[in-house]
Amino acid sequence: MNGAVSLHQELDAIVTEIAPWGVLVDLAGRTAGLIDNTKLPAWLDDEPFPEIGDTVHVVVLDDTRDPVRVSALPADLEIARRLR
């Protein structure tokens, strides 16, 4: 478990880098996170992709990985809320 964030925690993340496989984010100044492309609403819907400096609301899916795996999908946010 990453000591900076915890499983199912919601955070506002700042986009720091765009990569072919996803978006790297800063999780509230605590640690680095990764939003896999499949966990971005823009990948599934007709929404714009985030840009560097944008704020994205995310939920922690796996706090044991480096970078921490997070999701911006509304469905994952709802699941985490039920599990907390």
C-alpha positions as CSV (number, residue, x, y, z in Angstrom):
1,M,0.0,0.0,0.0
2,N,1.2,3.5,-0.9
3,G,1.3,5.6,2.3
4,A,0.4,8.8,0.4
5,V,-3.0,7.6,-0.9
6,S,-5.4,4.7,-0.1
7,L,-7.5,2.4,-2.1
8,H,-10.9,3.9,-3.2
9,Q,-9.8,7.4,-2.2
10,E,-11.0,10.2,-4.4
11,L,-8.6,13.0,-5.4
12,D,-8.2,15.9,-7.7
13,A,-5.2,15.1,-9.9
14,I,-3.2,17.4,-12.1
15,V,-2.2,16.1,-15.5
16,T,1.6,16.1,-15.8
17,E,2.3,14.1,-18.9
18,I,0.4,12.5,-21.8
19,A,1.6,9.1,-23.0
20,P,0.4,6.7,-25.7
21,W,-1.0,4.4,-23.0
22,G,-2.6,6.9,-20.7
23,V,-2.2,10.1,-18.7
24,L,0.3,10.6,-15.8
25,V,-1.0,12.7,-13.0
26,D,0.1,14.3,-9.7
27,L,-2.2,13.1,-6.9
28,A,-2.7,16.2,-4.8
29,G,1.1,16.6,-4.4
30,R,1.3,13.3,-2.6
31,T,2.4,10.8,-5.3
32,A,2.4,10.0,-9.0
33,G,-0.6,8.3,-10.6
34,L,-1.5,6.8,-14.0
35,I,-4.9,6.9,-15.7
36,D,-4.8,4.1,-18.3
37,N,-6.5,5.1,-21.5
38,T,-9.4,2.7,-20.8
39,K,-10.1,4.6,-17.5
40,L,-10.5,8.0,-19.2
41,P,-14.0,9.1,-20.1
42,A,-12.6,10.6,-23.3
43,W,-11.4,7.2,-24.5
44,L,-15.0,5.8,-24.3
45,D,-17.1,8.9,-25.0
46,D,-16.9,11.9,-27.2
47,E,-15.2,14.0,-24.6
48,P,-11.9,16.0,-25.1
49,F,-8.8,14.4,-23.8
50,P,-7.2,16.1,-20.8
51,E,-4.2,18.3,-21.4
52,I,-1.1,19.0,-19.3
53,G,-2.1,21.2,-16.4
54,D,-5.8,20.1,-16.4
55,T,-7.4,18.9,-13.2
56,V,-9.1,15.5,-13.3
57,H,-11.2,14.0,-10.5
58,V,-10.0,10.4,-10.0
59,V,-10.4,7.4,-7.7
60,V,-7.5,5.1,-6.6
61,L,-7.9,1.6,-8.0
62,D,-4.5,0.2,-7.0
63,D,-2.4,1.9,-4.4
64,T,0.3,-0.8,-4.5
65,R,1.6,0.0,-7.9
66,D,4.1,2.7,-8.9
67,P,2.7,4.9,-10.3
68,V,-0.6,4.5,-8.4
69,R,-3.4,3.3,-10.8
70,V,-6.4,5.6,-10.8
71,S,-9.6,6.0,-12.8
72,A,-11.6,9.0,-14.0
73,L,-14.6,6.9,-15.0
74,P,-17.9,7.8,-13.2
75,A,-18.7,4.1,-12.9
76,D,-15.4,3.5,-11.0
77,L,-16.1,6.5,-8.7
78,E,-19.5,5.1,-7.9
79,I,-18.1,1.6,-7.1
80,A,-15.5,3.1,-4.8
81,R,-18.1,5.1,-3.0
82,R,-20.1,2.0,-2.3
83,L,-17.0,0.1,-1.1
84,R,-15.9,2.8,1.3
